[in-house]
Amino acid sequence: MNARDRDGEGRARNARPRDGLGRPLPYGAQGVERQPEGVVRSPGESVAQAQLLLDAGMPFHAHEVFEDAWKSGPDAEAPLWRALAQLAVGLTHAARGNAVGGARLLRRGADALALAGLDGAGDAAAPGSAYGMDVPGLIRWAQELAARVEAGAAVDAAAEAPRLTGGADPG
């Protein structure tokens, strides 16, 4: 690892530019601006920011927003945010052409989301929702996309992006 990839305390910080799907590019290449790490957002802000990134075809970056939410929020909600991060990484891998990894992470995220224990998570407007998210719809979206990926479908991250609120169907 390059010396410039370490912070002042010696921790690894990958400084390489990345493309919209989070793939590292050569040093000096023009990359996509990365999400800042460790940002504390409200749950609603996390959902809104992640949706913007998903709609832009940047699920890797949405995963970083979900990761911040799981690390900065209440321990009881960590499984919800971790499951959402897995869905975003699954979409990332599928869009990169990694069918096995993409389908595996989509299924793992869907299973984890089903077990996340959503009782009391946010302003549940309906059973199975958390912070306005359509959890059953997200689970269905992930399972259906995983099956299509396993069958050899090519994935465009923006076209396949789920709707976190109001139904998980793309578009």
VMD Tcl script that draws the C-alpha trace (Angstrom):
set ca {
  {0.00 0.00 0.00}
  {1.23 3.44 -0.91}
  {2.30 5.72 2.00}
  {-0.24 8.33 0.93}
  {-2.99 5.75 1.53}
  {-2.53 6.04 5.30}
  {-3.94 8.70 7.58}
  {-1.95 10.53 10.26}
  {-2.46 7.64 12.67}
  {-1.26 5.04 10.16}
  {-4.72 3.59 9.37}
  {-5.35 2.50 5.81}
  {-7.27 5.07 3.76}
  {-7.54 4.15 0.11}
  {-6.93 7.40 -1.73}
  {-7.18 5.96 -5.24}
  {-9.87 7.53 -7.39}
  {-12.89 5.31 -8.05}
  {-15.51 5.06 -10.75}
  {-19.25 5.28 -10.16}
  {-19.39 1.62 -9.14}
  {-16.55 2.01 -6.65}
  {-13.90 0.29 -8.79}
  {-10.42 1.68 -8.17}
  {-8.91 3.67 -11.01}
  {-5.22 4.41 -11.58}
  {-3.72 7.20 -9.50}
  {-4.19 10.50 -11.31}
  {-7.30 9.35 -13.19}
  {-10.50 11.38 -12.95}
  {-12.80 9.55 -10.56}
  {-16.18 10.08 -8.97}
  {-16.20 12.05 -5.73}
  {-16.38 9.65 -2.81}
  {-18.82 9.87 0.04}
  {-17.19 11.31 3.14}
  {-16.80 8.67 5.85}
  {-18.24 8.89 9.33}
  {-21.04 11.33 8.56}
  {-23.81 11.25 11.14}
  {-27.17 11.77 9.49}
  {-30.71 11.35 10.71}
  {-32.34 8.14 9.45}
  {-34.45 10.18 7.03}
  {-31.37 11.96 5.70}
  {-29.61 8.61 5.27}
  {-32.53 7.22 3.27}
  {-32.75 10.35 1.10}
  {-28.99 10.52 0.43}
  {-28.79 6.80 -0.36}
  {-31.75 7.11 -2.76}
  {-30.04 9.95 -4.64}
  {-26.92 7.82 -5.04}
  {-28.87 4.73 -6.08}
  {-30.80 6.74 -8.67}
  {-27.48 8.05 -10.03}
  {-26.24 4.47 -10.55}
  {-23.84 4.68 -7.60}
  {-24.84 1.84 -5.25}
  {-21.28 1.52 -3.89}
  {-21.56 5.09 -2.60}
  {-25.07 4.41 -1.22}
  {-23.57 1.49 0.70}
  {-21.20 3.95 2.41}
  {-24.18 6.06 3.54}
  {-25.87 2.96 4.97}
  {-22.61 1.95 6.64}
  {-22.38 5.35 8.35}
  {-25.97 4.91 9.59}
  {-25.27 1.48 11.05}
  {-22.08 2.61 12.76}
  {-23.47 5.88 14.17}
  {-27.02 4.85 15.03}
  {-28.51 2.88 17.88}
  {-27.22 -0.71 18.18}
  {-30.78 -2.01 17.87}
  {-31.02 -0.55 14.35}
  {-27.62 -1.75 13.12}
  {-29.07 -4.90 11.49}
  {-31.43 -2.77 9.37}
  {-28.68 -0.50 8.05}
  {-26.22 -3.36 7.59}
  {-28.81 -5.28 5.53}
  {-29.41 -2.21 3.36}
  {-25.65 -1.86 2.87}
  {-25.51 -5.50 1.75}
  {-28.27 -4.85 -0.80}
  {-26.33 -1.87 -2.17}
  {-23.11 -3.88 -2.40}
  {-25.02 -6.72 -4.06}
  {-26.29 -4.30 -6.70}
  {-22.74 -2.99 -7.07}
  {-21.30 -6.44 -7.73}
  {-24.13 -7.35 -10.10}
  {-23.56 -4.14 -12.10}
  {-19.83 -4.88 -12.23}
  {-20.63 -8.25 -13.83}
  {-19.92 -10.37 -10.75}
  {-23.06 -12.52 -10.92}
  {-22.10 -14.94 -8.15}
  {-21.09 -12.25 -5.65}
  {-23.94 -9.96 -6.62}
  {-26.64 -12.60 -6.23}
  {-25.12 -13.87 -2.99}
  {-25.05 -10.38 -1.41}
  {-28.54 -9.53 -2.65}
  {-29.91 -12.72 -1.06}
  {-27.89 -12.22 2.14}
  {-29.13 -8.64 2.42}
  {-32.75 -9.68 1.78}
  {-32.52 -12.41 4.43}
  {-30.92 -10.01 6.91}
  {-33.54 -7.36 6.19}
  {-36.29 -9.90 6.87}
  {-34.69 -10.62 10.27}
  {-33.71 -7.04 11.11}
  {-36.29 -6.62 13.86}
  {-38.00 -3.50 12.61}
  {-40.25 -3.02 15.62}
  {-39.99 0.60 16.64}
  {-37.56 1.56 13.86}
  {-38.56 5.05 12.92}
  {-41.96 6.33 11.94}
  {-43.35 3.04 10.75}
  {-46.31 4.12 8.64}
  {-47.24 0.54 7.87}
  {-46.30 -2.92 9.07}
  {-42.90 -3.89 7.72}
  {-41.72 -0.36 7.06}
  {-38.87 1.53 8.70}
  {-38.28 5.25 8.21}
  {-40.76 5.16 5.36}
  {-38.93 2.36 3.54}
  {-40.92 -0.43 1.93}
  {-39.07 -3.32 3.56}
  {-41.17 -6.13 2.03}
  {-40.79 -4.48 -1.39}
  {-37.01 -4.21 -0.94}
  {-36.81 -7.89 0.00}
  {-38.84 -8.83 -3.09}
  {-36.70 -6.55 -5.30}
  {-33.47 -8.14 -4.03}
  {-34.73 -11.71 -4.46}
  {-36.01 -11.03 -7.98}
  {-32.82 -9.26 -9.04}
  {-30.68 -12.05 -7.58}
  {-32.61 -14.62 -9.64}
  {-32.21 -12.55 -12.83}
  {-28.49 -12.05 -12.17}
  {-28.03 -15.79 -11.66}
  {-29.82 -16.36 -14.98}
  {-27.24 -14.18 -16.71}
  {-29.00 -10.83 -16.94}
  {-26.80 -7.78 -17.37}
  {-27.41 -5.14 -14.72}
  {-27.44 -1.38 -15.13}
  {-27.15 0.02 -11.60}
  {-29.28 3.11 -12.23}
  {-31.99 1.25 -14.13}
  {-32.19 -1.44 -11.44}
  {-32.03 0.91 -8.45}
  {-34.75 0.16 -5.93}
  {-37.12 2.78 -4.58}
  {-36.43 2.78 -0.86}
  {-39.77 4.42 -0.12}
  {-43.10 4.04 -1.84}
  {-42.35 0.71 -3.47}
  {-39.06 -0.92 -4.37}
  {-39.60 -1.39 -8.10}
  {-37.01 0.39 -10.24}
  {-38.04 3.44 -12.20}
}
mol new
graphics top color blue
foreach p $ca { graphics top sphere $p radius 0.5 }
foreach p [lrange $ca 0 end-1] q [lrange $ca 1 end] { graphics top cylinder $p $q radius 0.2 }
display resetview
